[in-house]
Amino acid sequence: MTADDARFEDGGAKPLRLQALTPEDLGVISALTQDSVLPASEMTWDRGARRFALLINRMRWEDLPKGGASDEVSRVRSVLTFDNVAGVQTQGVDRRDADQILSVLSLAMDEDATTDRVIVTLAGDGAIAVTMTALDVSLRDVTRPYRAVSGKVPHHPD
């Protein structure tokens, strides 16, 4: 680490603005979007612009102390954007039910695909497959952090 390298502490409460152009970059965005929630109505595919976007309520994992215990669990509204989109497919998402709440578990490259394809795995056996001509995923916080309604850190039993 050099003096010019960013440190975790430098992030503070500043809004995130990240871009993934490689599978390794996507892993970072996946970790930061784990346990994000959104109503199905907050998914938009603009075919003309070749962009698919999700407006998510993102858990601020970067704000938790080591060990994950905190009395101040916070979330922030963020836009998760996929550019260069050729197609979007969903499984386990009822697009007629705009109030259906989706919970993001992970984002990962589809290793079996012949093109850049990201699978957004959702809780409850749901998934969104986003096929792109070139990997370009971004995450941008768009509001100030707010206290999580539950006040609890999400827990995933083994």
Backbone bond lengths (Angstrom), bond angles and torsions (degrees), N, CA, C in turn:
res aa  C-N    CA-C-N  psi(-1)  N-CA   C-N-CA  omega(-1)  CA-C   N-CA-C  phi
1 M - - - 1.446 - - 1.526 108.11 -
2 T 1.320 115.69 132.94 1.460 120.26 177.65 1.519 109.06 -106.20
3 A 1.316 116.25 171.35 1.464 121.12 -179.53 1.530 111.81 -64.06
4 D 1.347 116.98 -22.52 1.467 120.95 -178.67 1.521 113.46 -86.44
5 D 1.346 117.26 -12.79 1.455 120.64 -178.83 1.519 110.63 -69.41
6 A 1.338 115.57 144.44 1.458 120.44 175.45 1.519 109.04 -71.01
7 R 1.309 115.61 145.62 1.461 121.20 176.55 1.516 108.18 -115.22
8 F 1.322 116.25 153.53 1.460 120.86 -179.71 1.517 110.61 -55.22
9 E 1.321 117.54 -41.35 1.474 121.77 -177.58 1.526 112.33 -62.51
10 D 1.326 117.11 -23.59 1.463 120.43 -178.54 1.524 111.67 -68.41
11 G 1.349 117.61 -20.17 1.456 120.74 -176.87 1.514 113.06 -68.37
12 G 1.326 117.03 -41.50 1.463 121.15 179.61 1.506 111.87 46.37
13 A 1.291 117.12 -140.67 1.460 122.73 -178.29 1.527 111.61 -95.99
14 K 1.313 117.64 16.43 1.454 121.03 179.99 1.529 109.80 -70.38
15 P 1.328 117.21 147.86 1.466 119.01 178.89 1.525 111.26 -67.26
16 L 1.319 114.94 143.44 1.459 120.34 177.09 1.513 109.86 -79.47
17 R 1.300 114.98 146.66 1.471 122.43 173.46 1.523 105.53 -149.35
18 L 1.343 116.23 99.17 1.453 121.95 -174.38 1.525 110.55 -126.08
19 Q 1.341 115.31 154.09 1.453 120.77 177.00 1.523 108.51 -134.23
20 A 1.329 116.18 137.89 1.465 122.29 177.52 1.519 108.84 -112.49
21 L 1.336 114.67 119.19 1.456 121.00 176.10 1.525 111.10 -116.90
22 T 1.351 116.05 -6.33 1.462 122.14 178.71 1.526 108.48 -131.53
23 P 1.329 117.71 160.69 1.471 119.85 175.89 1.525 112.48 -58.51
24 E 1.325 117.81 -33.85 1.469 120.93 178.34 1.529 110.42 -64.96
25 D 1.332 116.85 -42.64 1.466 121.00 176.48 1.524 110.66 -61.02
26 L 1.326 116.16 -39.81 1.465 121.07 -179.19 1.521 110.83 -61.65
27 G 1.330 117.39 -33.37 1.459 121.48 177.43 1.519 112.26 -61.12
28 V 1.322 116.66 -36.44 1.474 120.95 178.00 1.522 109.54 -66.89
29 I 1.317 116.85 -47.34 1.465 120.35 179.50 1.522 110.41 -63.94
30 S 1.321 117.53 -37.34 1.463 120.86 177.39 1.522 110.80 -59.46
31 A 1.322 117.10 -46.02 1.474 120.94 -179.24 1.525 111.10 -62.36
32 L 1.322 116.72 -37.98 1.461 120.47 -177.44 1.524 113.47 -78.47
33 T 1.334 117.43 -19.49 1.471 120.04 179.48 1.527 112.91 -100.52
34 Q 1.338 117.45 -3.31 1.462 119.57 178.24 1.520 109.60 -56.91
35 D 1.320 115.75 135.36 1.467 124.52 179.48 1.524 113.48 71.30
36 S 1.325 117.34 16.20 1.464 120.06 171.40 1.522 107.97 -71.40
37 V 1.312 115.97 148.57 1.460 120.76 178.31 1.525 109.34 -126.60
38 L 1.331 114.94 153.05 1.458 120.99 178.61 1.513 109.36 -161.62
39 P 1.330 116.37 148.05 1.466 117.98 170.63 1.524 108.45 -75.94
40 A 1.325 117.19 151.03 1.465 121.73 -179.41 1.530 111.35 -56.61
41 S 1.316 117.67 -25.54 1.466 121.38 -179.46 1.528 112.56 -69.44
42 E 1.324 117.88 -12.63 1.467 120.90 -177.86 1.524 112.53 -95.33
43 M 1.345 116.88 24.20 1.460 122.57 173.02 1.515 107.92 -109.38
44 T 1.330 116.59 132.75 1.458 120.27 -178.58 1.520 109.93 -137.38
45 W 1.327 116.04 130.18 1.456 120.46 173.30 1.515 107.81 -116.70
46 D 1.321 116.33 114.84 1.460 122.82 176.63 1.529 106.40 -98.49
47 R 1.330 116.03 96.76 1.468 120.48 -176.26 1.524 111.60 -60.36
48 G 1.326 116.57 -40.88 1.461 120.41 -178.09 1.520 112.24 -61.95
49 A 1.320 116.56 -40.56 1.465 121.56 179.74 1.530 111.62 -86.97
50 R 1.347 116.15 -7.31 1.471 122.20 -177.94 1.527 110.93 57.48
51 R 1.344 115.22 45.45 1.468 121.46 -176.56 1.528 109.59 -132.49
52 F 1.339 114.60 134.52 1.459 122.23 174.62 1.517 106.55 -119.34
53 A 1.327 116.96 132.02 1.465 120.16 -175.99 1.521 111.19 -136.62
54 L 1.333 114.34 146.93 1.458 123.14 175.40 1.517 107.61 -123.39
55 L 1.328 117.19 130.64 1.461 121.42 172.76 1.521 105.93 -97.20
56 I 1.335 115.58 107.38 1.465 121.34 -171.07 1.525 111.73 -111.52
57 N 1.317 114.84 156.01 1.465 122.63 169.20 1.524 104.89 -99.36
58 R 1.334 115.38 99.07 1.454 121.80 -170.54 1.519 111.38 -91.22
59 M 1.329 114.79 132.15 1.462 121.56 172.49 1.525 107.52 -67.44
60 R 1.326 118.25 132.46 1.469 120.95 -178.97 1.525 109.76 -87.60
61 W 1.325 115.48 73.32 1.461 120.68 -179.25 1.514 111.23 -57.92
62 E 1.315 117.53 -34.96 1.457 121.45 -177.28 1.519 112.60 -68.79
63 D 1.327 116.91 -12.81 1.462 121.94 -177.77 1.525 112.68 -95.25
64 L 1.346 117.01 -9.76 1.465 120.46 -178.30 1.521 110.73 -82.36
65 P 1.329 117.11 143.96 1.465 118.83 174.27 1.522 110.02 -69.28
66 K 1.327 116.96 162.33 1.464 120.39 178.15 1.523 109.03 -55.99
67 G 1.301 115.99 139.55 1.455 121.13 -178.74 1.518 111.65 96.14
68 G 1.339 118.36 -16.84 1.450 122.68 174.36 1.514 116.56 80.30
69 A 1.325 119.19 -3.35 1.463 120.34 -179.75 1.521 109.29 -84.67
70 S 1.319 115.84 130.18 1.455 119.71 179.95 1.522 109.84 -163.02
71 D 1.314 116.12 148.17 1.460 121.11 172.94 1.522 110.87 -89.99
72 E 1.313 116.63 -11.20 1.457 122.14 -176.88 1.523 110.95 -115.35
73 V 1.318 117.21 67.24 1.456 121.76 178.21 1.521 107.63 -79.08
74 S 1.333 116.06 126.83 1.462 118.47 -177.04 1.521 111.87 -127.21
75 R 1.314 113.58 158.95 1.459 123.56 175.83 1.525 107.77 -128.65
76 V 1.315 115.59 168.19 1.455 122.08 177.45 1.529 107.51 -149.56
77 R 1.314 116.72 145.45 1.469 119.96 175.31 1.517 107.07 -79.00
78 S 1.329 115.07 131.88 1.461 121.35 -177.62 1.523 109.13 -137.69
79 V 1.325 114.96 153.86 1.456 120.86 174.63 1.523 107.87 -106.69
80 L 1.313 115.43 123.52 1.463 122.94 175.43 1.518 105.90 -104.34
81 T 1.335 116.63 113.56 1.457 121.93 -172.07 1.522 111.37 -117.47
82 F 1.318 115.58 136.23 1.461 123.55 174.57 1.522 106.37 -114.40
83 D 1.330 117.48 122.57 1.463 121.33 178.38 1.521 110.02 -106.85
84 N 1.337 116.63 167.14 1.472 123.47 -178.40 1.527 111.43 62.35
85 V 1.322 116.85 35.66 1.469 121.80 -173.89 1.527 111.51 -79.69
86 A 1.325 114.59 128.11 1.458 121.35 176.20 1.521 111.48 -99.15
87 G 1.347 116.84 -24.91 1.451 119.78 -179.50 1.514 112.02 -171.08
88 V 1.339 115.65 154.39 1.461 122.81 178.73 1.522 107.69 -133.60
89 Q 1.335 115.79 132.24 1.462 121.42 176.16 1.521 107.85 -128.91
90 T 1.338 115.69 146.05 1.457 119.45 177.56 1.525 109.86 -125.47
91 Q 1.321 113.94 155.05 1.466 121.82 175.02 1.521 106.74 -138.67
92 G 1.308 117.34 131.42 1.459 121.12 178.62 1.520 113.55 74.22
93 V 1.321 117.10 17.31 1.467 121.89 177.69 1.520 107.28 -118.49
94 D 1.325 116.51 119.95 1.455 120.96 178.54 1.523 107.73 -89.68
95 R 1.320 116.52 97.82 1.467 120.59 -175.81 1.526 112.52 -68.66
96 R 1.329 117.46 -12.51 1.474 120.25 175.58 1.515 111.54 -81.56
97 D 1.344 116.83 -18.02 1.463 122.15 -179.88 1.531 108.75 -100.99
98 A 1.331 116.53 88.72 1.466 122.12 -176.02 1.525 112.32 -63.10
99 D 1.338 117.26 -20.87 1.465 120.83 -178.56 1.527 113.17 -92.42
100 Q 1.325 117.55 -0.72 1.462 119.97 178.12 1.525 108.48 -60.85
101 I 1.327 116.84 126.82 1.461 121.46 -179.72 1.527 109.11 -91.15
102 L 1.320 115.08 127.16 1.460 122.11 179.16 1.519 108.53 -108.39
103 S 1.315 116.31 143.15 1.462 122.26 178.73 1.523 108.61 -123.24
104 V 1.325 116.40 120.65 1.460 122.54 -177.84 1.528 109.74 -79.40
105 L 1.328 115.99 128.21 1.459 120.87 175.37 1.524 111.19 -99.31
106 S 1.357 116.59 -43.37 1.463 118.91 -178.47 1.521 111.40 -164.22
107 L 1.323 114.78 164.92 1.457 123.75 171.21 1.522 105.98 -124.57
108 A 1.326 117.06 133.15 1.462 119.82 -179.80 1.516 109.93 -152.62
109 M 1.316 115.13 151.38 1.455 120.69 174.63 1.521 108.62 -68.89
110 D 1.324 116.66 141.50 1.457 122.31 174.29 1.520 106.59 -82.86
111 E 1.315 116.04 105.99 1.473 121.63 -175.53 1.527 112.39 -65.70
112 D 1.336 118.31 -21.54 1.459 121.61 -177.83 1.525 113.18 -88.84
113 A 1.320 117.22 -10.25 1.460 120.74 -176.35 1.529 111.05 -78.42
114 T 1.327 115.51 150.13 1.463 120.34 177.49 1.527 111.52 -90.07
115 T 1.329 117.34 -8.44 1.459 122.54 176.01 1.524 108.01 -122.67
116 D 1.329 116.53 175.90 1.464 119.97 175.46 1.525 107.87 -70.83
117 R 1.315 115.10 112.63 1.467 120.87 -178.48 1.522 107.81 -134.58
118 V 1.329 115.43 124.72 1.459 121.42 179.44 1.519 108.14 -106.90
119 I 1.327 115.08 133.50 1.461 121.25 175.64 1.519 107.62 -104.44
120 V 1.332 116.16 120.77 1.460 122.19 173.35 1.521 105.02 -95.69
121 T 1.336 116.01 108.30 1.459 120.70 -179.24 1.527 108.70 -85.75
122 L 1.331 115.54 130.78 1.457 122.27 -178.54 1.526 109.50 -111.76
123 A 1.309 116.47 154.35 1.461 121.20 174.86 1.525 108.33 -62.95
124 G 1.332 116.12 149.67 1.461 120.01 177.68 1.516 113.18 79.46
125 D 1.302 119.01 28.21 1.466 123.94 176.58 1.521 114.48 68.61
126 G 1.321 118.10 20.06 1.452 120.95 175.99 1.519 110.58 -91.27
127 A 1.332 115.64 160.40 1.459 120.34 177.96 1.521 109.96 -158.86
128 I 1.318 114.53 153.98 1.459 122.48 172.83 1.517 106.46 -127.00
129 A 1.323 116.90 125.12 1.463 121.69 177.54 1.517 107.89 -106.90
130 V 1.326 115.72 123.56 1.464 121.34 -178.88 1.524 107.57 -116.83
131 T 1.329 115.80 114.15 1.460 121.36 179.39 1.523 108.32 -96.56
132 M 1.350 115.56 129.41 1.458 121.22 -177.41 1.526 110.16 -126.36
133 T 1.320 116.03 154.74 1.462 120.14 174.72 1.522 110.42 -78.41
134 A 1.319 117.54 -22.35 1.469 123.70 174.27 1.521 107.18 -155.47
135 L 1.332 116.58 137.62 1.458 121.13 -177.98 1.530 110.38 -63.50
136 D 1.327 115.95 122.20 1.462 122.22 177.21 1.528 107.29 -157.27
137 V 1.334 115.56 97.00 1.459 122.20 -178.49 1.519 107.13 -122.88
138 S 1.325 116.96 134.88 1.463 119.29 178.15 1.526 110.71 -129.93
139 L 1.322 114.12 153.05 1.461 122.48 178.04 1.518 106.81 -129.17
140 R 1.339 115.58 125.07 1.461 119.47 -177.82 1.524 109.89 -138.71
141 D 1.333 116.33 121.87 1.466 120.76 175.15 1.523 108.19 -70.78
142 V 1.348 116.30 135.99 1.462 120.09 -176.45 1.526 113.74 -121.87
143 T 1.338 117.80 -1.82 1.466 120.92 175.41 1.519 108.32 -134.69
144 R 1.317 114.91 172.53 1.460 119.82 172.73 1.531 107.91 -76.93
145 P 1.320 117.66 150.23 1.464 119.69 176.92 1.533 111.09 -59.42
146 Y 1.310 115.72 150.19 1.459 121.85 177.02 1.527 108.92 -136.35
147 R 1.308 115.89 154.24 1.469 120.92 -179.67 1.523 108.81 -64.98
148 A 1.325 116.10 130.60 1.455 121.36 179.38 1.527 110.15 -62.51
149 V 1.303 117.59 134.81 1.455 122.20 -177.70 1.531 111.11 -56.67
150 S 1.335 116.64 -42.80 1.462 119.57 -178.95 1.521 111.83 -71.63
151 G 1.333 116.45 -27.44 1.458 120.58 -176.15 1.513 113.23 70.61
152 K 1.341 117.16 9.87 1.468 120.72 -175.08 1.530 110.48 -123.81
153 V 1.315 113.81 149.81 1.453 120.57 173.92 1.529 107.41 -79.10
154 P 1.351 118.10 130.82 1.456 119.39 177.51 1.524 111.59 -57.10
155 H 1.302 115.48 143.01 1.470 121.19 -176.29 1.523 108.50 -124.73
156 H 1.333 116.61 135.14 1.464 121.73 179.11 1.520 108.51 -120.93
157 P 1.333 117.87 98.67 1.454 119.55 178.02 1.523 110.84 -63.39
158 D 1.313 116.57 150.96 1.473 121.09 -178.66 1.489 113.03 -68.79
